[in-house]
Amino acid sequence: MRIVMVGSGYVGLVSGACMADFGHDVTCVDKSEEKINALEAGKVPIFEPGLEAIIRQNRGAGRLGFSKELAAPVAAADVVFIAVGTPSRRGDGHADLSYVYAAAREIAEAVSGFTVVVTKSTVPVGTGDEIERIFREEFPGKDIAVVSNPEFLREGAAITDFKRPDRIVIGTEEPRAIEVMREVYRPLYLNEAPLYFCERRTSELIKYAANAFLAMKISFINEIADLCEQLGADVQKVAKGIGMDKRIGDKFLHAGPGYGGSCFPKDTLALVKTAQDFGSPLRLIETTVAINDNRKRAMGRKVIAACGGNVRGKKVAILGLTFKPNTDDMRDAPSITVIQALLDGGAIVHAYDPEGMEAAREMLGAVVYGGDPYEIAENADAVVIVTEWDEFRALDFKRLKLSMNEPVVVDLRNIYPASEVSKHGFSYFSVGKKG
């Protein structure tokens, strides 16, 4: 099929590349000349394991192209996906849909013949209805079906998630659109990926409800972690014990410094605002948002307490900046709040991250960046593990202790047993455990 992906950010680029890998003819469109020029030159603007190889392979096979212009690719397309950003709107927290509606109007102007227009972007309930109204009233002669098809990609595992999904949610009741969407995802038939067809509004809400529930699990286990510290229990063992219950499951039960990234913070807030507007407040999600905001600040205070309650003039080494490993995404990363608390307290902050330092430089203030964990730990008064990158899981603690000013490790991801670190003479602080 001939597919156009409008928006070549994280969702659009991963989805477009994977669809090309299925054998579809895909064009990824973006208004950013810099981004398109980079992609045409073989430079991938985001870090996602496996993505660069898929793009290179399908570019070579002639199935994947990039364009700054929308009209010509859309005119020839069977399906057009809208994958533009929906950031939180300044002032009220609602999703900013200006990019979605602008893309929809440009698409409508360019379509030729029956075309399925699909919202891949995360959008509030009723967005598809508004797009359909725009098409019907502003472009009455165009034959367009509007479909919702939310993405469920985890950064760092997006290729696997796209090719082996738990489910593919498709919101439409239009028979022609149903057949087209079946054809788009037909290559996943051998993987037995279930296609779940439902009403468009239901599809839009599924995305928000799923993210809100996962965010709630994270905030839940973080509050349990705080209780564990007071009671002398072990949050990792609690999480394992409750996660063995199939009704609960073991995913998203890892205590830490709070959730971040491109989805959970903005999607939980947007869902809260939508629910309030319709007079049906989601108090659990409102509390989840508040817990997570407080969590990040509390982790900053935890590091300061581990340093004796005062970090003025002390050097603190931060390991990991991105909101999770295997991505370069710094959006709403817990490290931002933790580092700001340290800087406010007068600390000298050095940091290292395998992929996130370029983006961090644009977000953070007076932070010194280094080339590896040992470089930034030299003469440090504490080492703080904020993101659980694999290369931090086998640190040479003998080497660290010899170079540090004070042997203090704060492990905000619980990637080490206390005994493993303490035996080298370190004061070790973790999350959700006594001591």
C-alpha positions in Angstrom: 0.0 0.0 0.0 1.0 3.6 -0.5 1.3 5.2 3.0 2.2 8.7 4.1 3.3 9.5 7.6 2.8 13.2 8.4 5.3 14.0 11.2 8.8 12.4 11.4 9.3 12.6 15.1 9.6 9.5 17.3 6.2 7.9 16.5 6.1 8.9 12.9 9.6 7.8 12.1 9.4 4.4 13.9 6.0 3.7 12.5 6.9 4.7 9.0 10.2 2.7 9.0 8.4 -0.4 10.3 5.6 -0.2 7.8 8.2 0.1 5.0 9.9 -3.0 6.4 6.5 -4.8 6.0 6.8 -4.0 2.3 4.6 -0.9 2.1 5.6 2.1 0.1 6.1 4.8 2.7 6.9 8.5 2.6 7.6 10.3 5.9 6.8 14.0 5.7 8.0 16.8 8.1 8.1 20.5 7.9 11.6 20.6 9.4 14.0 21.0 6.6 16.9 20.2 8.9 15.3 16.9 9.9 14.4 15.8 6.4 17.9 16.8 5.1 19.5 14.8 7.9 17.3 11.7 7.2 18.0 11.9 3.5 21.7 12.0 4.3 21.3 8.8 6.4 21.4 10.6 9.8 18.7 9.5 12.3 17.7 12.4 14.6 16.6 10.2 17.5 18.3 7.3 19.3 16.2 4.1 19.1 17.9 0.7 19.0 17.6 -0.9 15.5 15.9 2.1 13.9 18.9 3.3 11.9 19.4 -0.2 10.3 15.8 -0.5 9.3 15.8 3.0 7.7 19.0 2.3 5.8 17.7 -1.0 4.5 14.3 0.3 3.4 15.8 3.4 1.9 18.1 1.1 -0.2 15.1 -1.0 -1.2 13.2 2.1 -2.4 10.3 1.5 0.0 11.0 4.5 2.4 11.3 8.1 1.4 11.4 11.5 3.1 9.8 14.8 2.0 9.4 18.4 3.1 6.4 18.7 0.8 3.1 17.0 1.7 0.9 17.5 -1.4 2.4 15.0 -4.0 2.8 12.1 -1.6 -0.7 12.5 -0.1 -2.3 12.7 -3.5 -0.9 9.3 -4.4 -1.6 7.7 -0.9 -4.1 5.1 0.2 -3.6 5.9 3.8 -2.3 9.0 5.5 -1.2 8.9 9.2 -1.1 12.0 11.3 1.8 11.6 13.7 2.5 15.2 14.8 3.1 16.4 18.3 0.4 17.0 20.9 2.3 18.8 23.7 0.6 20.1 26.8 -0.9 23.5 26.1 0.6 26.3 28.1 -1.6 27.6 30.9 -4.2 24.8 31.3 -2.6 21.4 30.6 -4.9 20.4 27.8 -3.4 18.7 24.7 -2.4 21.3 22.1 -4.1 20.1 18.9 -3.1 22.9 16.6 -0.6 20.8 14.8 -3.1 18.0 14.3 -5.8 20.2 12.8 -3.2 22.1 10.6 -2.0 18.7 9.3 -5.6 17.6 8.7 -6.4 20.7 6.6 -3.2 20.3 4.5 -4.0 16.6 3.9 -7.6 17.3 2.9 -6.4 19.8 0.3 -4.1 17.2 -1.3 -6.1 14.0 -1.2 -7.3 12.5 -4.5 -9.9 9.7 -4.4 -10.9 7.7 -1.4 -8.3 8.2 1.4 -8.1 6.9 4.9 -6.8 9.6 7.3 -5.5 8.1 10.6 -4.7 9.8 13.8 -1.6 8.1 15.2 -0.9 11.1 17.5 -2.3 10.8 21.1 -5.4 12.9 21.0 -8.3 13.6 23.4 -11.7 12.0 22.9 -13.6 13.8 20.2 -10.6 14.9 18.1 -11.5 12.5 15.3 -15.0 14.0 15.3 -13.6 17.5 14.9 -11.3 16.3 12.1 -14.3 14.8 10.3 -16.2 18.0 10.8 -13.4 20.0 9.2 -13.3 17.6 6.2 -17.1 17.6 5.8 -17.6 21.4 6.2 -14.4 22.8 4.7 -13.7 20.2 2.1 -17.1 18.8 1.2 -16.1 17.2 -2.1 -13.4 15.0 -0.7 -13.9 11.3 0.0 -12.1 10.8 3.3 -12.6 8.3 6.2 -11.2 9.4 9.6 -9.8 6.6 11.8 -8.1 6.5 15.2 -5.1 4.1 15.6 -3.2 5.0 18.8 0.4 3.9 19.2 1.7 1.9 22.2 5.4 2.1 21.6 7.9 2.0 24.5 11.0 4.1 23.8 14.0 1.8 23.7 11.9 -1.1 22.6 9.8 0.5 19.8 10.8 -1.8 16.9 9.8 -4.9 18.8 6.6 -3.2 20.1 5.5 -2.3 16.6 6.3 -5.6 15.1 5.0 -7.8 17.9 2.3 -5.7 19.6 -0.1 -6.9 22.3 -2.9 -5.4 20.3 -3.6 -3.0 17.5 -6.5 -0.7 18.4 -8.4 0.7 15.4 -11.3 3.1 15.9 -13.7 3.2 13.0 -17.1 1.8 11.9 -16.6 2.7 8.2 -16.5 -0.6 6.2 -14.1 0.7 3.6 -11.7 2.0 6.2 -11.9 -1.3 8.1 -10.7 -3.1 5.0 -7.9 -0.7 4.4 -6.6 -0.9 7.9 -6.7 -4.7 7.8 -4.5 -4.5 4.7 -2.1 -2.1 6.4 -1.5 -4.5 9.3 -1.9 -7.7 7.3 1.9 -8.4 7.5 1.5 -8.9 11.3 -0.9 -11.8 10.7 1.9 -14.4 11.2 2.7 -12.8 14.6 -1.0 -13.3 15.5 -1.3 -9.6 16.5 -4.9 -9.0 17.4 -6.7 -6.2 15.6 -9.2 -4.7 17.9 -11.9 -2.6 16.1 -14.1 -0.3 18.1 -15.7 3.1 17.9 -13.4 6.1 17.2 -14.1 7.8 20.6 -13.5 4.5 22.4 -10.1 4.1 20.6 -9.0 7.6 21.6 -9.8 6.9 25.2 -8.1 3.5 25.3 -4.8 5.2 24.7 -5.2 7.7 27.5 -6.6 5.1 29.9 -3.8 2.7 29.3 -1.1 5.3 29.9 -2.9 6.6 33.0 -3.2 3.1 34.5 0.5 2.4 33.9 1.5 5.7 35.4 -0.8 4.9 38.4 1.1 1.6 39.0 4.4 3.5 39.0 3.1 6.0 41.5 1.6 3.3 43.6 4.8 1.3 44.0 6.7 4.6 44.7 4.4 5.3 47.7 4.8 1.7 48.8 8.6 2.2 48.7 8.3 5.2 51.0 6.3 3.0 53.4 8.8 0.2 53.2 11.6 2.6 54.3 9.5 3.5 57.4 8.6 -0.1 58.2 11.9 -1.8 57.4 10.5 -3.8 54.5 12.0 -4.3 51.0 10.0 -2.8 48.1 11.6 -5.0 45.5 10.4 -8.1 47.4 7.0 -6.5 47.9 6.7 -5.8 44.2 7.7 -9.3 43.3 5.2 -10.8 45.7 2.3 -8.8 44.4 3.4 -9.0 40.8 3.2 -12.8 40.9 -0.6 -12.3 41.1 -1.7 -12.5 37.5 -4.5 -10.0 38.2 -1.7 -7.4 39.0 1.3 -8.4 36.9 4.9 -7.5 37.5 5.3 -4.7 34.9 5.7 -1.1 36.0 6.2 -2.0 39.6 9.8 -0.8 39.9 10.3 1.9 42.5 12.4 4.8 41.5 12.5 8.6 41.1 9.2 8.9 39.2 8.0 8.6 35.6 9.0 11.0 32.8 9.2 10.9 29.0 7.0 12.0 26.1 3.8 10.2 27.1 2.9 9.7 30.7 3.3 13.3 32.1 1.4 15.0 29.3 -1.2 12.2 28.8 -2.2 11.9 32.4 -2.5 15.7 32.6 -4.6 15.9 29.4 -6.9 13.1 30.6 -7.4 14.9 34.0 -8.3 18.1 32.2 -10.7 16.4 29.9 -12.4 14.6 32.7 -12.8 17.8 34.7 -14.3 19.6 31.7 -16.9 16.9 31.3 -17.8 16.9 35.0 -16.4 13.4 35.7 -13.1 14.0 37.6 -10.6 11.2 37.7 -9.4 11.6 41.3 -7.0 8.6 41.1 -5.2 10.1 38.2 -5.2 13.6 39.7 -3.4 12.1 42.7 -1.1 10.1 40.5 0.1 13.3 38.8 0.6 15.0 42.1 2.5 12.0 43.6 4.8 11.9 40.6 5.6 15.7 40.7 6.4 15.4 44.4 8.4 12.3 43.9 11.0 13.9 41.7 11.6 16.7 44.2 11.7 14.2 47.1 14.5 12.4 45.3 16.5 15.6 45.2 16.1 15.9 48.9 17.1 12.2 49.3 20.4 12.9 47.6 21.0 15.9 49.8 20.3 13.9 52.9 22.7 11.2 51.8 25.4 13.9 51.6 24.8 14.9 55.2 22.0 17.4 54.6 24.2 20.0 52.9 25.6 19.9 49.4 27.0 23.4 49.2 30.4 23.3 47.5 30.2 19.5 47.2 30.7 17.6 43.9 27.8 15.2 43.0 28.2 12.8 40.1 25.0 12.0 38.2 24.9 8.7 36.3 22.0 8.8 33.7 20.0 11.8 32.5 17.4 10.4 30.1 14.0 9.4 31.5 14.8 5.8 30.8 17.6 3.8 29.2 18.0 3.1 25.5 16.7 6.5 24.5 18.0 10.0 24.1 14.7 11.5 25.4 15.1 14.1 28.2 11.4 15.2 28.3 10.2 15.4 31.9 13.2 13.2 33.0 13.5 12.9 36.8 17.1 13.9 36.5 16.1 17.4 35.6 14.4 18.0 38.9 17.0 16.1 40.9 19.8 18.1 39.4 17.9 21.4 39.9 17.5 20.6 43.6 21.2 20.0 43.9 22.1 23.1 42.1 19.7 25.1 44.2 21.5 23.7 47.2 24.9 24.9 46.0 26.2 21.6 44.7 28.7 21.2 41.8 27.1 18.7 39.5 28.9 16.6 37.0 26.9 14.2 34.8 27.3 11.4 32.3 24.7 9.7 30.0 25.4 7.4 27.0 22.9 9.2 24.8 21.2 12.1 26.5 24.0 14.7 27.1 23.4 16.7 23.9 19.7 17.2 24.8 20.5 17.8 28.4 22.8 20.7 27.6 19.8 22.6 26.3 17.8 22.0 29.4 20.1 22.1 32.4 22.1 24.9 33.8 25.6 24.8 35.3 26.3 21.1 34.8 29.7 19.7 33.7 29.6 16.7 31.4 32.1 13.8 31.3 33.0 10.9 29.0 32.4 8.0 31.4 31.3 7.3 35.0 34.8 7.3 36.4 35.7 10.7 34.9 32.8 12.5 36.5 33.2 10.6 39.9 36.8 11.8 40.4 36.9 13.8 43.7 33.1 13.5 44.0 31.3 13.5 47.3 28.5 11.2 46.0 27.6 9.2 43.0 23.9 9.1 42.1 22.4 6.5 39.7 19.3 8.2 38.2 18.8 6.1 34.9 19.5 2.4 34.8 21.6 2.1 31.7 23.2 -1.3 31.3 26.8 0.1 31.5 26.0 1.3 35.1 25.2 -2.3 36.3 28.8 -3.5 36.7 30.7 -0.5 38.1 34.2 -1.0 39.4 33.6 0.2 43.0 37.2 -0.3 44.0 38.2 2.2 41.3 35.4 4.5 42.2 36.3 4.6 45.9 40.0 5.4 45.1 39.0 8.5 43.1 36.1 9.8 45.2 36.3 12.3 48.0 33.6 10.6 50.0 32.4 7.0 49.4 28.6 7.7 49.0 26.4 6.0 46.4 22.7 6.9 46.0 21.0 4.3 43.8 17.6 5.7 42.8 16.9 2.6 40.6 17.9 -0.2 43.0 20.1 -1.8 40.5 22.6 -3.0 43.1 22.2 -5.1 46.3 23.2 -3.1 49.3 25.8 -5.7 50.3 27.5 -5.5 46.8 28.2 -1.8 47.3 28.7 -1.7 51.1 31.4 -4.3 51.1 33.7 -1.8 49.2 33.3 0.7 52.1 30.6 2.8 50.6 27.6 4.4 52.3 24.8 3.1 50.1 21.3 4.6 49.8 18.5 3.0 47.8 14.8 3.4 47.3 12.2 1.5 49.4 14.6 -0.3 51.7 15.8 0.4 55.2 19.2 2.1 55.6 
